[in-house]
Amino acid sequence: MIEAVLGAAAVAAAACAPLQALMEETLGPRGEIAAGAVAYVGLADAPGCTVSLRGGTELGAGVFEIASKIDSALAAQGWRRDPSADADGAGATAAGYVRDDRRLTVTVERDQPEAGPYAVVLGLRSASDR
């Protein structure tokens, strides 16, 4: 039983490798991959993987500039934006994407709206998990 769970986690983590490469090509830092529950607006959390990084202004001039860079890179890889999953707040923005049988969330935020490092997280999960 434990081996099956660990095997599923390894598959989920491996699925994030292309997103890790995309983040490195787009923003510079490589980002860290982790397996675990991934949220998507309007759906229950589901198993998946994340690519996370923290950084300063080398990533971009603000959350929207960083998110725009990621959006362009994802569009070039065939990801379609899901406007129903978009959300903005003070010092934060989030977007959702769909491609094949996958859903992807992208969040970019700062510790404080105008200061502190940026946190960028890409979360990948199956589109069929509700």
N, CA, C and O atoms as CSV, one atom per row, in Angstrom:
chain,resi,resn,atom,element,x,y,z
A,1,MET,N,N,0.825,-1.202,0.000
A,1,MET,CA,C,0.000,0.000,0.000
A,1,MET,C,C,0.864,1.259,0.000
A,1,MET,O,O,0.637,2.175,-0.790
A,2,ILE,N,N,1.858,1.297,0.892
A,2,ILE,CA,C,2.739,2.466,0.967
A,2,ILE,C,C,3.496,2.628,-0.343
A,2,ILE,O,O,3.674,3.750,-0.818
A,3,GLU,N,N,3.945,1.520,-0.937
A,3,GLU,CA,C,4.669,1.598,-2.206
A,3,GLU,C,C,3.805,2.209,-3.301
A,3,GLU,O,O,4.307,2.967,-4.132
A,4,ALA,N,N,2.495,1.887,-3.314
A,4,ALA,CA,C,1.588,2.440,-4.320
A,4,ALA,C,C,1.446,3.940,-4.145
A,4,ALA,O,O,1.434,4.682,-5.127
A,5,VAL,N,N,1.339,4.394,-2.902
A,5,VAL,CA,C,1.230,5.833,-2.639
A,5,VAL,C,C,2.511,6.541,-3.054
A,5,VAL,O,O,2.461,7.583,-3.707
A,6,LEU,N,N,3.659,5.985,-2.680
A,6,LEU,CA,C,4.936,6.596,-3.060
A,6,LEU,C,C,5.119,6.583,-4.565
A,6,LEU,O,O,5.652,7.540,-5.127
A,7,GLY,N,N,4.689,5.519,-5.231
A,7,GLY,CA,C,4.774,5.447,-6.690
A,7,GLY,C,C,3.929,6.515,-7.343
A,7,GLY,O,O,4.364,7.152,-8.303
A,8,ALA,N,N,2.716,6.723,-6.832
A,8,ALA,CA,C,1.841,7.766,-7.380
A,8,ALA,C,C,2.449,9.142,-7.185
A,8,ALA,O,O,2.369,9.987,-8.077
A,9,ALA,N,N,3.062,9.379,-6.021
A,9,ALA,CA,C,3.704,10.669,-5.752
A,9,ALA,C,C,4.868,10.899,-6.709
A,9,ALA,O,O,5.071,12.015,-7.187
A,10,ALA,N,N,5.636,9.838,-6.991
A,10,ALA,CA,C,6.773,9.977,-7.903
A,10,ALA,C,C,6.296,10.332,-9.307
A,10,ALA,O,O,6.912,11.157,-9.981
A,11,VAL,N,N,5.199,9.713,-9.754
A,11,VAL,CA,C,4.655,10.034,-11.068
A,11,VAL,C,C,4.195,11.493,-11.087
A,11,VAL,O,O,4.466,12.217,-12.045
A,12,ALA,N,N,3.505,11.921,-10.037
A,12,ALA,CA,C,3.024,13.299,-9.974
A,12,ALA,C,C,4.191,14.277,-9.986
A,12,ALA,O,O,4.147,15.284,-10.693
A,13,ALA,N,N,5.217,13.995,-9.225
A,13,ALA,CA,C,6.368,14.887,-9.179
A,13,ALA,C,C,7.074,14.937,-10.535
A,13,ALA,O,O,7.506,16.001,-10.977
A,14,ALA,N,N,7.187,13.786,-11.188
A,14,ALA,CA,C,7.832,13.749,-12.505
A,14,ALA,C,C,7.058,14.578,-13.526
A,14,ALA,O,O,7.651,15.154,-14.438
A,15,ALA,N,N,5.727,14.641,-13.374
A,15,ALA,CA,C,4.913,15.417,-14.311
A,15,ALA,C,C,5.220,16.912,-14.234
A,15,ALA,O,O,4.927,17.649,-15.175
A,16,CYS,N,N,5.806,17.369,-13.125
A,16,CYS,CA,C,6.121,18.791,-12.969
A,16,CYS,C,C,7.482,19.183,-13.555
A,16,CYS,O,O,7.810,20.368,-13.617
A,17,ALA,N,N,8.268,18.202,-13.982
A,17,ALA,CA,C,9.591,18.523,-14.530
A,17,ALA,C,C,9.525,19.509,-15.707
A,17,ALA,O,O,10.337,20.432,-15.753
A,18,PRO,N,N,8.586,19.350,-16.667
A,18,PRO,CA,C,8.513,20.339,-17.749
A,18,PRO,C,C,8.145,21.740,-17.242
A,18,PRO,O,O,8.588,22.739,-17.808
A,19,LEU,N,N,7.341,21.816,-16.183
A,19,LEU,CA,C,6.998,23.127,-15.615
A,19,LEU,C,C,8.191,23.741,-14.898
A,19,LEU,O,O,8.371,24.959,-14.910
A,20,GLN,N,N,9.001,22.900,-14.278
A,20,GLN,CA,C,10.225,23.383,-13.640
A,20,GLN,C,C,11.155,23.990,-14.701
A,20,GLN,O,O,11.744,25.049,-14.482
A,21,ALA,N,N,11.282,23.316,-15.846
A,21,ALA,CA,C,12.103,23.831,-16.948
A,21,ALA,C,C,11.518,25.125,-17.498
A,21,ALA,O,O,12.260,26.062,-17.793
A,22,LEU,N,N,10.193,25.188,-17.638
A,22,LEU,CA,C,9.538,26.404,-18.128
A,22,LEU,C,C,9.817,27.577,-17.180
A,22,LEU,O,O,10.112,28.685,-17.629
A,23,MET,N,N,9.724,27.328,-15.871
A,23,MET,CA,C,9.966,28.385,-14.902
A,23,MET,C,C,11.412,28.879,-14.995
A,23,MET,O,O,11.673,30.081,-14.938
A,24,GLU,N,N,12.339,27.941,-15.139
A,24,GLU,CA,C,13.751,28.322,-15.241
A,24,GLU,C,C,14.013,29.129,-16.515
A,24,GLU,O,O,14.733,30.127,-16.477
A,25,GLU,N,N,13.440,28.709,-17.629
A,25,GLU,CA,C,13.631,29.431,-18.891
A,25,GLU,C,C,12.973,30.808,-18.856
A,25,GLU,O,O,13.479,31.756,-19.456
A,26,THR,N,N,11.854,30.918,-18.160
A,26,THR,CA,C,11.069,32.147,-18.152
A,26,THR,C,C,11.532,33.148,-17.111
A,26,THR,O,O,11.593,34.348,-17.382
A,27,LEU,N,N,11.862,32.658,-15.912
A,27,LEU,CA,C,12.172,33.561,-14.799
A,27,LEU,C,C,13.625,33.511,-14.336
A,27,LEU,O,O,14.093,34.441,-13.678
A,28,GLY,N,N,14.347,32.437,-14.671
A,28,GLY,CA,C,15.734,32.323,-14.239
A,28,GLY,C,C,15.929,31.214,-13.222
A,28,GLY,O,O,16.588,30.222,-13.531
A,29,PRO,N,N,15.375,31.345,-12.002
A,29,PRO,CA,C,15.550,30.272,-11.024
A,29,PRO,C,C,14.815,29.001,-11.430
A,29,PRO,O,O,13.810,29.051,-12.140
A,30,ARG,N,N,15.317,27.881,-10.980
A,30,ARG,CA,C,14.790,26.574,-11.356
A,30,ARG,C,C,13.492,26.221,-10.638
A,30,ARG,O,O,12.610,25.637,-11.267
A,31,GLY,N,N,13.332,26.535,-9.390
A,31,GLY,CA,C,12.137,26.164,-8.644
A,31,GLY,C,C,12.254,24.760,-8.093
A,31,GLY,O,O,12.984,23.928,-8.633
A,32,GLU,N,N,11.537,24.500,-7.019
A,32,GLU,CA,C,11.558,23.208,-6.345
A,32,GLU,C,C,10.259,22.455,-6.610
A,32,GLU,O,O,9.173,23.031,-6.542
A,33,ILE,N,N,10.379,21.160,-6.914
A,33,ILE,CA,C,9.213,20.317,-7.170
A,33,ILE,C,C,8.819,19.589,-5.884
A,33,ILE,O,O,9.673,19.107,-5.140
A,34,ALA,N,N,7.525,19.521,-5.641
A,34,ALA,CA,C,6.998,18.742,-4.521
A,34,ALA,C,C,5.699,18.066,-4.949
A,34,ALA,O,O,4.930,18.624,-5.733
A,35,ALA,N,N,5.461,16.875,-4.438
A,35,ALA,CA,C,4.198,16.179,-4.679
A,35,ALA,C,C,3.261,16.483,-3.521
A,35,ALA,O,O,3.704,16.647,-2.384
A,36,GLY,N,N,1.970,16.558,-3.806
A,36,GLY,CA,C,0.997,16.803,-2.748
A,36,GLY,C,C,-0.323,17.263,-3.319
A,36,GLY,O,O,-0.547,17.214,-4.529
A,37,ALA,N,N,-1.194,17.711,-2.432
A,37,ALA,CA,C,-2.514,18.181,-2.840
A,37,ALA,C,C,-2.390,19.512,-3.575
A,37,ALA,O,O,-1.614,20.380,-3.176
A,38,VAL,N,N,-3.155,19.663,-4.644
A,38,VAL,CA,C,-3.159,20.893,-5.435
A,38,VAL,C,C,-4.591,21.412,-5.503
A,38,VAL,O,O,-5.518,20.668,-5.820
A,39,ALA,N,N,-4.756,22.685,-5.205
A,39,ALA,CA,C,-6.069,23.330,-5.247
A,39,ALA,C,C,-6.332,23.883,-6.641
A,39,ALA,O,O,-5.405,24.203,-7.386
A,40,TYR,N,N,-7.606,23.989,-6.976
A,40,TYR,CA,C,-8.041,24.651,-8.203
A,40,TYR,C,C,-9.395,25.269,-7.889
A,40,TYR,O,O,-10.243,24.627,-7.271
A,41,VAL,N,N,-9.599,26.500,-8.306
A,41,VAL,CA,C,-10.813,27.236,-7.964
A,41,VAL,C,C,-12.060,26.424,-8.289
A,41,VAL,O,O,-12.210,25.919,-9.402
A,42,GLY,N,N,-12.942,26.305,-7.324
A,42,GLY,CA,C,-14.211,25.617,-7.517
A,42,GLY,C,C,-14.154,24.104,-7.414
A,42,GLY,O,O,-15.184,23.444,-7.544
A,43,LEU,N,N,-12.972,23.535,-7.184
A,43,LEU,CA,C,-12.818,22.086,-7.095
A,43,LEU,C,C,-12.148,21.707,-5.780
A,43,LEU,O,O,-11.426,22.508,-5.186
A,44,ALA,N,N,-12.391,20.488,-5.337
A,44,ALA,CA,C,-11.703,19.978,-4.156
A,44,ALA,C,C,-10.223,19.778,-4.483
A,44,ALA,O,O,-9.861,19.569,-5.641
A,45,ASP,N,N,-9.376,19.843,-3.464
A,45,ASP,CA,C,-7.963,19.555,-3.667
A,45,ASP,C,C,-7.806,18.155,-4.248
A,45,ASP,O,O,-8.594,17.257,-3.949
A,46,ALA,N,N,-6.782,17.978,-5.081
A,46,ALA,CA,C,-6.530,16.689,-5.712
A,46,ALA,C,C,-5.026,16.422,-5.726
A,46,ALA,O,O,-4.236,17.363,-5.655
A,47,PRO,N,N,-4.621,15.162,-5.816
A,47,PRO,CA,C,-3.199,14.844,-5.878
A,47,PRO,C,C,-2.557,15.479,-7.105
A,47,PRO,O,O,-3.166,15.558,-8.172
A,48,GLY,N,N,-1.346,15.919,-6.937
A,48,GLY,CA,C,-0.621,16.518,-8.042
A,48,GLY,C,C,0.778,16.898,-7.614
A,48,GLY,O,O,1.359,16.274,-6.727
A,49,CYS,N,N,1.318,17.927,-8.249
A,49,CYS,CA,C,2.655,18.386,-7.909
A,49,CYS,C,C,2.718,19.898,-8.070
A,49,CYS,O,O,1.909,20.506,-8.771
A,50,THR,N,N,3.698,20.483,-7.403
A,50,THR,CA,C,3.913,21.927,-7.498
A,50,THR,C,C,5.364,22.218,-7.824
A,50,THR,O,O,6.262,21.432,-7.523
A,51,VAL,N,N,5.569,23.372,-8.450
A,51,VAL,CA,C,6.898,23.928,-8.634
A,51,VAL,C,C,6.854,25.293,-7.950
A,51,VAL,O,O,6.040,26.144,-8.310
A,52,SER,N,N,7.720,25.501,-6.975
A,52,SER,CA,C,7.704,26.725,-6.175
A,52,SER,C,C,9.065,27.394,-6.191
A,52,SER,O,O,10.103,26.734,-6.241
A,53,LEU,N,N,9.039,28.722,-6.147
A,53,LEU,CA,C,10.281,29.462,-5.985
A,53,LEU,C,C,9.998,30.788,-5.294
A,53,LEU,O,O,8.879,31.302,-5.318
A,54,ARG,N,N,11.028,31.317,-4.688
A,54,ARG,CA,C,10.977,32.648,-4.082
A,54,ARG,C,C,12.123,33.440,-4.673
A,54,ARG,O,O,13.199,32.899,-4.929
A,55,GLY,N,N,11.889,34.728,-4.890
A,55,GLY,CA,C,12.930,35.567,-5.442
A,55,GLY,C,C,12.553,37.027,-5.360
A,55,GLY,O,O,11.436,37.382,-4.982
A,56,GLY,N,N,13.499,37.860,-5.718
A,56,GLY,CA,C,13.295,39.298,-5.675
A,56,GLY,C,C,13.018,39.869,-7.051
A,56,GLY,O,O,12.424,39.209,-7.904
A,57,THR,N,N,13.449,41.083,-7.255
A,57,THR,CA,C,13.147,41.798,-8.488
A,57,THR,C,C,13.802,41.182,-9.724
A,57,THR,O,O,13.481,41.575,-10.845
A,58,GLU,N,N,14.706,40.231,-9.542
A,58,GLU,CA,C,15.271,39.550,-10.715
A,58,GLU,C,C,14.196,38.747,-11.454
A,58,GLU,O,O,14.367,38.419,-12.628
A,59,LEU,N,N,13.095,38.432,-10.774
A,59,LEU,CA,C,11.994,37.708,-11.411
A,59,LEU,C,C,11.127,38.623,-12.261
A,59,LEU,O,O,10.529,38.180,-13.242
A,60,GLY,N,N,11.055,39.909,-11.888
A,60,GLY,CA,C,10.234,40.874,-12.597
A,60,GLY,C,C,9.956,42.074,-11.726
A,60,GLY,O,O,10.321,42.105,-10.551
A,61,ALA,N,N,9.300,43.070,-12.314
A,61,ALA,CA,C,9.056,44.333,-11.616
A,61,ALA,C,C,7.802,44.301,-10.747
A,61,ALA,O,O,7.552,45.266,-10.024
A,62,GLY,N,N,7.021,43.258,-10.785
A,62,GLY,CA,C,5.808,43.165,-9.983
A,62,GLY,C,C,5.098,41.853,-10.248
A,62,GLY,O,O,5.460,41.114,-11.164
A,63,VAL,N,N,4.081,41.564,-9.438
A,63,VAL,CA,C,3.382,40.283,-9.580
A,63,VAL,C,C,2.751,40.128,-10.959
A,63,VAL,O,O,2.746,39.031,-11.518
A,64,PHE,N,N,2.221,41.210,-11.509
A,64,PHE,CA,C,1.558,41.100,-12.813
A,64,PHE,C,C,2.560,40.910,-13.946
A,64,PHE,O,O,2.268,40.210,-14.916
A,65,GLU,N,N,3.738,41.524,-13.839
A,65,GLU,CA,C,4.768,41.316,-14.866
A,65,GLU,C,C,5.266,39.870,-14.824
A,65,GLU,O,O,5.438,39.240,-15.868
A,66,ILE,N,N,5.494,39.355,-13.636
A,66,ILE,CA,C,5.942,37.965,-13.505
A,66,ILE,C,C,4.869,37.023,-14.042
A,66,ILE,O,O,5.177,36.108,-14.806
A,67,ALA,N,N,3.616,37.238,-13.652
A,67,ALA,CA,C,2.514,36.396,-14.122
A,67,ALA,C,C,2.377,36.475,-15.641
A,67,ALA,O,O,2.077,35.469,-16.284
A,68,SER,N,N,2.590,37.645,-16.217
A,68,SER,CA,C,2.487,37.813,-17.670
A,68,SER,C,C,3.568,37.011,-18.398
A,68,SER,O,O,3.307,36.427,-19.450
A,69,LYS,N,N,4.771,36.982,-17.844
A,69,LYS,CA,C,5.848,36.185,-18.443
A,69,LYS,C,C,5.469,34.707,-18.452
A,69,LYS,O,O,5.652,34.012,-19.452
A,70,ILE,N,N,4.938,34.238,-17.325
A,70,ILE,CA,C,4.537,32.831,-17.226
A,70,ILE,C,C,3.376,32.543,-18.172
A,70,ILE,O,O,3.363,31.508,-18.840
A,71,ASP,N,N,2.396,33.454,-18.235
A,71,ASP,CA,C,1.244,33.297,-19.121
A,71,ASP,C,C,1.690,33.125,-20.569
A,71,ASP,O,O,1.200,32.236,-21.264
A,72,SER,N,N,2.603,33.957,-21.025
A,72,SER,CA,C,3.100,33.872,-22.407
A,72,SER,C,C,3.799,32.537,-22.662
A,72,SER,O,O,3.599,31.916,-23.706
A,73,ALA,N,N,4.615,32.101,-21.711
A,73,ALA,CA,C,5.331,30.837,-21.867
A,73,ALA,C,C,4.359,29.659,-21.898
A,73,ALA,O,O,4.537,28.733,-22.689
A,74,LEU,N,N,3.341,29.684,-21.053
A,74,LEU,CA,C,2.350,28.610,-21.042
A,74,LEU,C,C,1.534,28.584,-22.331
A,74,LEU,O,O,1.266,27.510,-22.869
A,75,ALA,N,N,1.137,29.747,-22.828
A,75,ALA,CA,C,0.382,29.819,-24.082
A,75,ALA,C,C,1.198,29.226,-25.234
A,75,ALA,O,O,0.650,28.550,-26.104
A,76,ALA,N,N,2.506,29.481,-25.234
A,76,ALA,CA,C,3.368,28.941,-26.281
A,76,ALA,C,C,3.440,27.422,-26.225
A,76,ALA,O,O,3.761,26.780,-27.225
A,77,GLN,N,N,3.144,26.838,-25.058
A,77,GLN,CA,C,3.164,25.384,-24.909
A,77,GLN,C,C,1.775,24.762,-25.035
A,77,GLN,O,O,1.602,23.568,-24.789
A,78,GLY,N,N,0.786,25.570,-25.420
A,78,GLY,CA,C,-0.544,25.030,-25.670
A,78,GLY,C,C,-1.506,25.044,-24.493
A,78,GLY,O,O,-2.594,24.475,-24.583
A,79,TRP,N,N,-1.132,25.677,-23.400
A,79,TRP,CA,C,-2.051,25.798,-22.271
A,79,TRP,C,C,-3.092,26.859,-22.596
A,79,TRP,O,O,-2.760,27.924,-23.117
A,80,ARG,N,N,-4.371,26.561,-22.284
A,80,ARG,CA,C,-5.467,27.512,-22.495
A,80,ARG,C,C,-5.863,28.128,-21.164
A,80,ARG,O,O,-6.051,27.423,-20.172
A,81,ARG,N,N,-5.987,29.433,-21.152
A,81,ARG,CA,C,-6.362,30.147,-19.930
A,81,ARG,C,C,-7.804,29.833,-19.559
A,81,ARG,O,O,-8.672,29.771,-20.430
A,82,ASP,N,N,-8.062,29.635,-18.269
A,82,ASP,CA,C,-9.398,29.403,-17.728
A,82,ASP,C,C,-9.783,30.638,-16.918
A,82,ASP,O,O,-9.456,30.720,-15.734
A,83,PRO,N,N,-10.477,31.606,-17.538
A,83,PRO,CA,C,-10.796,32.862,-16.855
A,83,PRO,C,C,-11.584,32.683,-15.560
A,83,PRO,O,O,-11.524,33.548,-14.686
A,84,SER,N,N,-12.323,31.579,-15.416
A,84,SER,CA,C,-13.093,31.364,-14.189
A,84,SER,C,C,-12.189,31.089,-12.987
A,84,SER,O,O,-12.656,31.122,-11.848
A,85,ALA,N,N,-10.916,30.820,-13.219
A,85,ALA,CA,C,-9.985,30.532,-12.132
A,85,ALA,C,C,-9.079,31.720,-11.803
A,85,ALA,O,O,-8.199,31.604,-10.950
A,86,ASP,N,N,-9.280,32.857,-12.467
A,86,ASP,CA,C,-8.443,34.028,-12.217
A,86,ASP,C,C,-8.870,34.751,-10.941
A,86,ASP,O,O,-10.056,34.816,-10.619
A,87,ALA,N,N,-7.893,35.290,-10.223
A,87,ALA,CA,C,-8.169,36.074,-9.018
A,87,ALA,C,C,-7.006,37.036,-8.781
A,87,ALA,O,O,-5.847,36.681,-8.992
A,88,ASP,N,N,-7.320,38.240,-8.347
A,88,ASP,CA,C,-6.303,39.244,-8.027
A,88,ASP,C,C,-6.592,39.813,-6.647
A,88,ASP,O,O,-7.746,39.904,-6.228
A,89,GLY,N,N,-5.547,40.189,-5.956
A,89,GLY,CA,C,-5.667,40.825,-4.656
A,89,GLY,C,C,-4.483,41.733,-4.434
A,89,GLY,O,O,-3.648,41.909,-5.322
A,90,ALA,N,N,-4.409,42.305,-3.260
A,90,ALA,CA,C,-3.285,43.197,-2.932
A,90,ALA,C,C,-1.989,42.382,-2.913
A,90,ALA,O,O,-1.794,41.526,-2.049
A,91,GLY,N,N,-1.125,42.654,-3.860
A,91,GLY,CA,C,0.161,41.977,-3.929
A,91,GLY,C,C,0.094,40.537,-4.373
A,91,GLY,O,O,1.025,39.775,-4.112
A,92,ALA,N,N,-0.987,40.133,-5.042
A,92,ALA,CA,C,-1.115,38.739,-5.466
A,92,ALA,C,C,-1.988,38.626,-6.707
A,92,ALA,O,O,-2.891,39.432,-6.932
A,93,THR,N,N,-1.699,37.614,-7.499
A,93,THR,CA,C,-2.531,37.292,-8.655
A,93,THR,C,C,-2.497,35.779,-8.855
A,93,THR,O,O,-1.500,35.126,-8.546
A,94,ALA,N,N,-3.579,35.237,-9.366
A,94,ALA,CA,C,-3.669,33.800,-9.632
A,94,ALA,C,C,-4.388,33.589,-10.957
A,94,ALA,O,O,-5.251,34.377,-11.343
A,95,ALA,N,N,-4.021,32.520,-11.640
A,95,ALA,CA,C,-4.652,32.183,-12.913
A,95,ALA,C,C,-4.752,30.669,-13.027
A,95,ALA,O,O,-3.984,29.932,-12.407
A,96,GLY,N,N,-5.709,30.220,-13.828
A,96,GLY,CA,C,-5.880,28.802,-14.085
A,96,GLY,C,C,-5.724,28.507,-15.566
A,96,GLY,O,O,-6.014,29.348,-16.416
A,97,TYR,N,N,-5.258,27.296,-15.861
A,97,TYR,CA,C,-5.016,26.872,-17.240
A,97,TYR,C,C,-5.448,25.420,-17.404
A,97,TYR,O,O,-5.477,24.659,-16.437
A,98,VAL,N,N,-5.783,25.043,-18.636
A,98,VAL,CA,C,-6.183,23.681,-18.957
A,98,VAL,C,C,-5.432,23.254,-20.216
A,98,VAL,O,O,-5.280,24.029,-21.161
A,99,ARG,N,N,-4.971,22.012,-20.207
A,99,ARG,CA,C,-4.360,21.416,-21.405
A,99,ARG,C,C,-4.508,19.906,-21.300
A,99,ARG,O,O,-4.158,19.306,-20.284
A,100,ASP,N,N,-5.017,19.315,-22.335
A,100,ASP,CA,C,-5.245,17.868,-22.365
A,100,ASP,C,C,-6.060,17.470,-21.138
A,100,ASP,O,O,-7.163,17.978,-20.934
A,101,ASP,N,N,-5.534,16.581,-20.337
A,101,ASP,CA,C,-6.259,16.109,-19.152
A,101,ASP,C,C,-5.690,16.718,-17.868
A,101,ASP,O,O,-5.780,16.113,-16.800
A,102,ARG,N,N,-5.107,17.908,-17.971
A,102,ARG,CA,C,-4.468,18.544,-16.818
A,102,ARG,C,C,-5.030,19.936,-16.548
A,102,ARG,O,O,-5.469,20.632,-17.464
A,103,ARG,N,N,-5.008,20.326,-15.285
A,103,ARG,CA,C,-5.311,21.689,-14.846
A,103,ARG,C,C,-4.060,22.234,-14.161
A,103,ARG,O,O,-3.328,21.503,-13.494
A,104,LEU,N,N,-3.836,23.516,-14.340
A,104,LEU,CA,C,-2.660,24.160,-13.763
A,104,LEU,C,C,-3.075,25.466,-13.105
A,104,LEU,O,O,-3.794,26.269,-13.700
A,105,THR,N,N,-2.626,25.672,-11.889
A,105,THR,CA,C,-2.819,26.964,-11.229
A,105,THR,C,C,-1.473,27.658,-11.144
A,105,THR,O,O,-0.442,27.023,-10.919
A,106,VAL,N,N,-1.497,28.968,-11.327
A,106,VAL,CA,C,-0.295,29.784,-11.197
A,106,VAL,C,C,-0.612,30.899,-10.214
A,106,VAL,O,O,-1.553,31.665,-10.421
A,107,THR,N,N,0.164,30.990,-9.155
A,107,THR,CA,C,0.003,32.090,-8.208
A,107,THR,C,C,1.332,32.824,-8.074
A,107,THR,O,O,2.403,32.220,-8.013
A,108,VAL,N,N,1.221,34.151,-8.031
A,108,VAL,CA,C,2.377,35.009,-7.809
A,108,VAL,C,C,1.969,35.992,-6.720
A,108,VAL,O,O,0.973,36.702,-6.860
A,109,GLU,N,N,2.733,36.032,-5.639
A,109,GLU,CA,C,2.395,36.935,-4.552
A,109,GLU,C,C,3.648,37.433,-3.854
A,109,GLU,O,O,4.744,36.900,-4.028
A,110,ARG,N,N,3.445,38.479,-3.057
A,110,ARG,CA,C,4.506,39.028,-2.224
A,110,ARG,C,C,4.089,38.903,-0.769
A,110,ARG,O,O,2.901,38.832,-0.455
A,111,ASP,N,N,5.077,38.877,0.116
A,111,ASP,CA,C,4.783,38.834,1.545
A,111,ASP,C,C,3.950,40.040,1.967
A,111,ASP,O,O,3.031,39.923,2.778
A,112,GLN,N,N,4.283,41.186,1.411
A,112,GLN,CA,C,3.538,42.426,1.622
A,112,GLN,C,C,3.270,42.988,0.232
A,112,GLN,O,O,4.088,42.789,-0.666
A,113,PRO,N,N,2.145,43.690,0.020
A,113,PRO,CA,C,1.806,44.139,-1.333
A,113,PRO,C,C,2.913,44.901,-2.069
A,113,PRO,O,O,3.029,44.765,-3.287
A,114,GLU,N,N,3.709,45.679,-1.385
A,114,GLU,CA,C,4.729,46.486,-2.064
A,114,GLU,C,C,6.147,46.164,-1.634
A,114,GLU,O,O,7.072,46.892,-1.992
A,115,ALA,N,N,6.345,45.090,-0.875
A,115,ALA,CA,C,7.694,44.793,-0.388
A,115,ALA,C,C,7.856,43.296,-0.175
A,115,ALA,O,O,6.891,42.533,-0.193
A,116,GLY,N,N,9.092,42.908,0.023
A,116,GLY,CA,C,9.379,41.513,0.311
A,116,GLY,C,C,9.570,40.698,-0.945
A,116,GLY,O,O,9.315,41.172,-2.052
A,117,PRO,N,N,10.021,39.463,-0.770
A,117,PRO,CA,C,10.255,38.589,-1.925
A,117,PRO,C,C,8.948,38.120,-2.560
A,117,PRO,O,O,7.884,38.140,-1.941
A,118,TYR,N,N,9.066,37.703,-3.801
A,118,TYR,CA,C,7.944,37.116,-4.517
A,118,TYR,C,C,7.919,35.606,-4.247
A,118,TYR,O,O,8.965,34.972,-4.107
A,119,ALA,N,N,6.730,35.054,-4.178
A,119,ALA,CA,C,6.545,33.603,-4.127
A,119,ALA,C,C,5.751,33.227,-5.366
A,119,ALA,O,O,4.666,33.759,-5.604
A,120,VAL,N,N,6.293,32.311,-6.150
A,120,VAL,CA,C,5.649,31.848,-7.379
A,120,VAL,C,C,5.401,30.352,-7.232
A,120,VAL,O,O,6.314,29.594,-6.905
A,121,VAL,N,N,4.158,29.929,-7.475
A,121,VAL,CA,C,3.819,28.495,-7.368
A,121,VAL,C,C,2.997,28.092,-8.585
A,121,VAL,O,O,1.999,28.729,-8.921
A,122,LEU,N,N,3.438,27.024,-9.233
A,122,LEU,CA,C,2.681,26.385,-10.305
A,122,LEU,C,C,2.191,25.058,-9.759
A,122,LEU,O,O,3.001,24.239,-9.324
A,123,GLY,N,N,0.877,24.822,-9.771
A,123,GLY,CA,C,0.321,23.575,-9.251
A,123,GLY,C,C,-0.366,22.793,-10.359
A,123,GLY,O,O,-1.274,23.313,-11.007
A,124,LEU,N,N,0.047,21.563,-10.587
A,124,LEU,CA,C,-0.460,20.720,-11.667
A,124,LEU,C,C,-1.259,19.565,-11.096
A,124,LEU,O,O,-0.827,18.918,-10.142
A,125,ARG,N,N,-2.432,19.301,-11.679
A,125,ARG,CA,C,-3.294,18.215,-11.240
A,125,ARG,C,C,-4.099,17.707,-12.426
A,125,ARG,O,O,-4.102,18.321,-13.493
A,126,SER,N,N,-4.771,16.602,-12.239
A,126,SER,CA,C,-5.624,16.044,-13.281
A,126,SER,C,C,-6.866,16.893,-13.445
A,126,SER,O,O,-7.398,17.416,-12.465
A,127,ALA,N,N,-7.335,17.035,-14.677
A,127,ALA,CA,C,-8.569,17.772,-14.942
A,127,ALA,C,C,-9.788,16.958,-14.528
A,127,ALA,O,O,-10.854,17.529,-14.299
A,128,SER,N,N,-9.656,15.649,-14.430
A,128,SER,CA,C,-10.799,14.810,-14.100
A,128,SER,C,C,-11.109,14.767,-12.612
A,128,SER,O,O,-12.215,14.385,-12.231
A,129,ASP,N,N,-10.151,15.152,-11.753
A,129,ASP,CA,C,-10.415,15.181,-10.314
A,129,ASP,C,C,-11.300,16.349,-9.978
A,129,ASP,O,O,-10.949,17.495,-10.261
A,130,ARG,N,N,-12.436,16.086,-9.382
A,130,ARG,CA,C,-13.403,17.120,-9.039
A,130,ARG,C,C,-13.311,17.406,-7.587
A,130,ARG,O,O,-14.043,18.254,-7.077
